[in-house]
Amino acid sequence: MTASDTESALGDAYEAQAVAAPEHLDAFWMPFSANRQFKQKPRMLASASGMHYRSVDGREILDATGGLWCCNAGHARPRIVEAVQRQIATLDFAPTFQMGHPLPFVLAERLAAIAPPSLKHLFFTNSGSEAVDSALKIALAYHRARGEGQRTRLIGREKGYHGVGFGGMSVGGMVNNRKFFGPMLPGVDHLRHTLDISRNAFSRGLPWHGVELAEDLERLVQLHDASTIAAVIIEPISGSAGVVLPPAGYLQRIREICDKHGILLIFDEVITGYGRVGKAFAAQRFDVTPDMITTAKGLTNGSIPMGAVFVSDKVHEAFMQGPENMIDLFHGYTYSGHPVACAAALATLDTYEEENLFEKAIELGPYWENAVHGLRELPNVVDIRNFGLIGAIELAPRDGKPGARAFDVFTRCFHEKDLLIRTTGDVIALSPPLILEKSHIDQIFGRIAEAIRETN
């Protein structure tokens, strides 16, 4: 057997291993999953292309979640596949501590070009969780560099999700992500969330009521004093909490209060970045520029783990004042700016640009909105929320069994309707690849409607 034959045989073996149902399920402790329940009736995906997954039993599954809010350009896109294959054969790894390779510099320039004008510096991470913790550390170090080291307090928001590092958990506001792990970081406070179904049920786009909730920040300033507060971090649109939208004018008012008191504003755009709401970033769609933006997911179309923090000129410049031979930020990761991840990200940006995918959420937004609100009269639907190509259908919980009704819709969609959706509590959350067409929207909501009707 020649070397070529051996390589081919190995490739065939690895491919077969990747698409066959595994014999044993116990060793893998699955994240954010009811492991025992899953392993009784697994939901296994083996391959993907375009708008669809294929299950291990050969069914074509329409993807209404973009993987996990990350495959914005769809699956197995040729440019990204080719870029990853070529890069891993050319340079599989190179350090970026006191060393470099070309791609993170090229990628940073490309990303700066699509960001809001003042956010021209990039710090690379490996995930959204790492991006958040990096941004929080940069905020604390920024104030210390300016001689205001007493600014150590961080402000998050109820129902916020900022990853699973201790920094992100601390500023986050989802109870189950916090209560099992003991004390969080000290010196953290939270704004109230903006979900108000009593006044805003079935809003189309941004809700009209609730801008006054931004004044919570002024209340916390009065409580703690502005001189102790380093940063506020919020998601422009909260995803994991069940698609919580900002009331009209809310983000603008938060920005005004931060400016008034010298507080940094961080937007967590891990889910809203890279076209999900119709611009590169929600900051641009809502015309509010923060001091930092955290991203991940759509950065590489979910193909290789990577995150990034966009940092304003003002914040970056504060670190560039000391001796040139001194490290300016004592922070980083072994895989910051990983060459294969950078190659995937560059090819992803090319795909977005060539196919005008950032504009799809605006072009298809009205059709998507009408389709999701068409489910309003279905049994147990208590609210519907949407913006860009994001949607949420909130169901009434069963007595004493929160989340059970939506979970049953989720499993019915997968096993009986060949549709992948996501649920959080009793909310069905939707974030399809941006390559979808109107026919896919019709299929998505037709199948969800059937599943809701069939679920008591």
C-alpha positions in Angstrom: 0.0 0.0 0.0 1.4 3.4 -1.0 1.6 6.4 1.3 -1.3 7.9 -0.7 -3.4 4.8 -0.2 -2.7 4.8 3.5 -3.7 8.5 3.8 -6.9 7.7 1.9 -7.8 4.8 4.1 -7.2 6.9 7.2 -9.4 9.6 5.8 -12.2 7.1 5.1 -11.9 5.7 8.6 -12.1 9.2 10.2 -15.1 10.2 8.1 -16.9 7.0 8.9 -16.3 7.5 12.6 -17.7 11.1 12.4 -21.0 10.2 10.9 -21.9 6.9 12.6 -23.9 6.7 15.9 -21.4 6.1 18.7 -21.6 2.8 20.5 -21.1 4.4 24.0 -22.5 7.7 25.3 -21.5 7.7 29.0 -18.0 9.2 28.9 -18.9 12.5 27.3 -20.3 14.9 29.9 -22.4 17.1 27.7 -22.5 20.9 28.4 -25.8 22.6 29.3 -27.6 19.3 28.8 -29.9 16.9 30.7 -27.4 14.1 30.1 -29.4 11.2 31.3 -32.5 12.3 29.4 -30.5 12.9 26.2 -28.8 9.5 26.3 -32.1 7.7 26.5 -33.1 9.1 23.1 -30.2 10.9 21.5 -30.5 13.6 18.9 -27.4 13.1 16.8 -26.2 15.3 13.9 -23.6 13.8 11.5 -23.1 16.2 8.7 -24.3 19.6 7.4 -24.5 21.6 4.2 -26.2 25.0 3.5 -29.4 25.3 5.5 -29.5 21.7 6.6 -28.0 19.2 9.0 -28.2 15.4 8.4 -28.9 13.2 11.3 -27.0 9.9 11.9 -30.1 8.1 10.7 -30.0 10.0 7.4 -32.8 12.5 7.9 -32.3 16.1 6.5 -32.9 18.6 9.4 -33.7 22.2 8.6 -31.5 24.4 10.8 -33.5 27.3 12.4 -30.9 28.1 14.9 -27.7 28.7 12.9 -26.1 25.9 14.8 -26.0 27.7 18.2 -26.4 31.3 17.0 -23.1 30.9 15.1 -23.4 29.5 11.6 -24.5 32.8 10.1 -23.4 31.8 6.5 -24.8 28.3 6.7 -22.9 25.1 6.8 -19.9 23.7 5.0 -19.3 26.8 3.0 -16.7 26.2 0.3 -14.4 29.2 1.0 -14.2 28.5 4.7 -13.6 24.7 4.1 -10.8 25.5 1.7 -9.2 28.1 3.8 -9.1 25.8 6.9 -7.7 22.9 4.9 -5.0 25.0 3.3 -4.0 26.8 6.5 -3.7 23.7 8.7 -1.4 22.2 6.1 0.7 25.4 5.9 1.0 26.6 9.5 -0.9 24.7 12.2 0.1 26.8 15.1 2.3 29.8 16.0 2.6 31.6 19.3 1.5 35.2 19.6 3.3 36.0 22.9 6.3 38.1 21.8 6.0 36.4 18.4 3.7 36.7 15.5 2.4 35.4 12.2 0.6 37.3 9.4 -3.0 36.3 9.8 -4.1 38.0 13.1 -2.8 41.3 11.8 -4.6 40.9 8.5 -7.8 39.8 10.2 -7.7 42.7 12.7 -7.5 45.2 9.8 -10.5 43.5 8.1 -12.6 43.5 11.3 -11.7 47.1 12.1 -12.9 48.1 8.6 -16.5 46.8 9.4 -16.6 48.1 13.0 -18.0 51.4 14.2 -15.4 54.1 13.4 -13.8 54.4 16.8 -13.4 50.7 17.5 -10.2 49.9 15.6 -8.2 47.6 17.9 -8.8 43.9 18.3 -7.8 41.5 21.0 -8.4 37.8 20.0 -9.7 35.1 22.3 -11.1 31.6 21.7 -14.8 32.1 22.7 -17.4 34.5 23.8 -16.8 33.7 27.4 -13.1 34.6 27.1 -14.0 37.7 25.1 -16.2 38.9 28.0 -13.6 38.2 30.7 -11.0 39.9 28.6 -13.1 43.0 28.1 -13.8 43.2 31.9 -10.1 42.9 32.6 -9.3 45.6 30.0 -11.9 47.9 31.6 -10.4 47.5 35.1 -6.8 47.9 33.8 -7.9 51.0 31.7 -9.0 52.9 34.7 -5.9 51.9 36.7 -3.7 53.1 33.8 -5.4 56.5 34.0 -4.9 56.8 37.7 -8.5 55.9 38.7 -7.8 52.4 40.1 -10.7 52.8 42.6 -13.0 52.2 39.7 -13.5 48.5 40.2 -17.2 48.0 40.2 -18.8 46.2 37.3 -22.5 46.5 36.3 -24.4 43.8 34.5 -28.1 43.2 34.0 -30.7 40.7 35.2 -31.3 38.0 32.6 -28.0 38.8 31.0 -25.8 36.1 29.6 -22.1 36.7 29.3 -20.6 33.3 29.1 -19.4 30.9 31.8 -16.2 32.4 33.1 -16.3 33.7 36.6 -16.3 37.3 35.3 -19.1 36.6 32.8 -21.1 34.7 35.4 -20.7 37.5 37.9 -22.0 40.3 35.6 -24.6 37.8 34.1 -28.1 37.6 35.5 -29.3 34.1 34.8 -30.1 32.4 38.1 -29.2 28.8 37.2 -25.8 29.9 35.8 -24.9 31.5 39.2 -26.6 29.7 42.1 -24.6 26.4 41.9 -21.1 28.0 42.0 -21.0 29.9 45.2 -19.9 33.6 45.6 -19.3 35.5 42.4 -16.8 38.3 41.9 -17.2 41.0 44.5 -18.3 44.5 43.6 -20.8 43.6 40.9 -24.4 45.0 40.6 -27.2 44.6 38.1 -29.7 46.7 36.2 -33.2 45.4 35.9 -34.0 43.5 32.7 -36.3 45.0 30.0 -38.7 42.1 29.4 -42.2 43.4 30.1 -44.8 41.2 28.6 -47.6 43.0 30.4 -47.0 46.1 28.4 -45.1 44.9 25.3 -46.6 41.5 24.4 -46.5 40.7 20.7 -44.4 43.8 19.9 -43.1 43.9 16.3 -39.4 45.0 16.5 -38.3 47.1 19.5 -40.9 47.4 22.3 -42.2 50.9 22.9 -42.4 50.7 26.7 -39.5 50.6 29.1 -36.9 53.2 28.2 -37.2 54.5 31.8 -35.5 51.3 32.9 -32.2 52.8 31.7 -32.5 55.2 34.7 -31.6 52.2 36.9 -28.0 53.1 36.0 -28.4 56.5 37.5 -29.8 54.9 40.6 -26.7 52.6 40.9 -24.5 55.6 40.4 -26.2 57.3 43.3 -25.8 54.2 45.4 -22.2 53.3 44.7 -20.8 56.7 43.4 -19.6 56.9 39.8 -16.0 57.1 41.0 -16.2 53.4 41.9 -17.8 52.1 38.7 -15.5 50.8 35.9 -17.9 49.5 33.3 -21.4 48.5 32.3 -21.9 45.4 30.1 -25.1 44.5 28.4 -26.3 42.6 25.4 -28.0 44.8 22.9 -30.4 41.9 22.4 -30.3 39.2 25.1 -30.3 35.7 23.6 -30.0 33.0 26.2 -32.7 34.7 28.4 -35.2 34.2 25.5 -34.6 37.1 23.1 -35.1 40.1 25.3 -35.2 43.3 23.2 -34.2 46.8 24.3 -37.0 49.3 24.4 -36.8 52.1 21.9 -34.3 54.7 23.1 -33.0 52.5 26.0 -29.4 51.9 24.6 -29.0 55.5 23.7 -29.9 56.5 27.3 -27.5 54.0 28.8 -24.7 55.5 26.6 -25.6 59.0 27.8 -25.4 58.0 31.4 -22.1 56.2 30.9 -20.6 59.3 29.2 -21.8 61.6 31.9 -20.1 59.6 34.6 -16.9 58.4 32.9 -18.1 54.7 32.8 -17.0 52.4 30.0 -19.8 50.7 28.0 -19.3 47.2 26.7 -21.7 45.6 24.3 -21.8 41.8 24.3 -22.5 41.1 20.6 -21.6 37.4 20.6 -25.0 36.6 19.2 -25.9 39.9 17.5 -22.6 40.4 15.6 -21.9 39.6 12.0 -25.2 40.3 10.3 -27.7 38.9 12.7 -29.6 42.2 13.0 -28.9 43.6 9.5 -25.6 45.4 10.0 -22.2 44.0 11.0 -23.0 44.8 14.6 -26.1 45.8 16.6 -24.2 48.9 17.7 -24.5 50.1 14.1 -28.1 49.1 13.6 -29.1 50.9 16.8 -26.7 53.8 16.2 -25.0 53.5 19.7 -21.2 53.1 19.9 -19.9 51.4 23.0 -16.3 51.5 24.2 -15.8 47.8 23.6 -17.7 45.0 21.7 -17.3 41.3 22.5 -17.8 38.9 19.7 -17.4 35.2 18.8 -19.7 32.7 17.1 -20.3 34.3 13.7 -16.7 35.5 13.5 -15.7 32.1 12.0 -19.2 30.9 11.1 -18.8 28.5 14.0 -16.2 26.5 12.1 -13.2 27.0 14.5 -13.5 28.4 18.0 -12.6 32.1 18.1 -13.6 35.3 19.8 -12.6 38.9 19.7 -12.8 42.1 21.7 -13.1 45.3 19.7 -11.5 48.1 21.7 -11.9 51.9 21.2 -9.0 54.1 20.3 -9.5 55.9 23.7 -9.2 52.7 25.7 -6.3 51.3 23.7 -4.3 54.5 23.9 -4.3 54.4 27.7 -2.2 51.3 27.6 0.4 52.7 25.2 1.9 55.3 27.6 4.6 53.3 29.4 8.1 52.2 28.3 8.1 50.5 24.9 9.9 47.4 26.1 7.2 46.7 28.8 4.2 44.4 28.2 1.2 46.7 28.1 -1.5 44.2 29.0 -0.7 41.2 31.1 -3.4 39.0 29.7 -3.8 36.6 26.8 -4.4 33.0 25.7 -2.2 30.4 24.1 -4.5 30.3 21.1 -5.1 34.1 20.7 -5.0 34.7 17.0 -4.6 31.0 16.2 -3.7 30.7 12.5 -6.4 28.2 11.5 -9.1 30.2 13.3 -7.8 33.4 11.6 -8.0 31.7 8.2 -11.6 30.6 8.9 -12.5 34.1 10.0 -11.1 35.7 6.9 -12.9 33.3 4.6 -16.1 33.9 6.6 -15.8 37.6 6.1 -15.2 37.0 2.4 -18.4 34.9 2.3 -20.5 37.5 4.1 -19.2 40.2 1.7 -19.6 38.3 -1.5 -23.2 37.2 -0.7 -24.3 40.5 0.9 -25.4 38.5 4.0 -25.3 41.4 6.4 -28.1 42.9 4.4 -30.3 39.8 4.4 -31.7 40.5 7.9 -33.0 43.8 6.7 -34.3 42.5 3.3 -36.0 39.4 4.8 -36.9 41.1 8.1 -40.5 42.0 7.3 -41.3 38.6 5.9 -39.7 36.9 8.9 -41.6 39.2 11.2 -45.0 38.5 9.6 -44.2 34.8 9.7 -43.3 34.6 13.3 -46.3 36.8 14.4 -48.5 34.5 12.3 -48.3 32.0 15.2 -49.9 34.5 17.6 -53.2 32.7 17.9 -51.8 29.2 18.5 -52.5 27.4 21.8 -50.4 28.5 24.8 -48.5 31.3 22.9 -48.2 34.2 25.3 -45.8 36.4 23.5 -43.8 36.8 20.3 -40.7 38.9 19.9 -38.5 39.6 16.8 -35.7 41.8 15.4 -33.6 41.2 12.4 -33.4 37.5 11.8 -34.1 36.7 15.4 -37.3 35.4 16.7 -38.9 34.2 20.0 -42.1 32.4 20.7 -42.9 32.3 24.4 -45.3 29.6 25.6 -47.3 29.4 28.9 -45.5 27.1 31.3 -47.2 23.9 32.5 -48.2 24.0 36.2 -45.2 23.1 38.3 -43.2 22.2 35.2 -41.5 25.3 33.8 -39.8 24.6 30.5 -41.4 21.3 29.9 -43.9 22.4 27.2 -41.2 24.2 25.1 -38.9 21.2 25.5 -41.6 18.9 24.2 -42.0 21.2 21.2 -38.2 21.1 20.6 -38.0 17.3 20.7 -41.1 16.9 18.5 -39.6 19.3 16.0 -36.4 17.3 15.8 -37.8 13.8 15.8 -41.1 14.3 13.8 -40.7 17.6 11.9 -37.0 17.4 10.8 -36.4 20.9 12.2 -33.8 22.1 14.7 -35.0 24.9 17.0 -33.7 26.0 20.4 -35.5 26.5 23.7 -34.6 28.4 26.8 -37.2 27.9 29.5 -40.5 28.1 27.8 -39.2 30.3 25.0 -38.5 29.0 21.5 -35.6 31.0 20.2 -34.8 31.2 16.5 -31.7 32.5 14.7 -31.4 30.8 11.2 -28.5 31.0 8.9 -28.6 34.3 6.9 -28.6 32.4 3.6 -32.2 31.3 4.1 -34.9 32.1 1.6 -38.6 32.8 2.0 -39.4 29.2 1.4 -37.2 28.2 4.4 -39.1 30.7 6.5 -42.4 29.2 5.4 -41.1 25.7 6.3 -39.7 26.8 9.7 -42.9 28.4 10.9 -45.2 25.8 9.3 -43.4 23.0 11.2 -43.3 24.9 14.5 -47.0 25.6 14.2 -47.7 21.9 13.8 -45.5 21.0 16.7 -47.2 23.6 19.0 -50.6 22.5 18.1 -49.7 18.9 18.8 -48.1 19.7 22.2 -50.5 20.0 25.2 
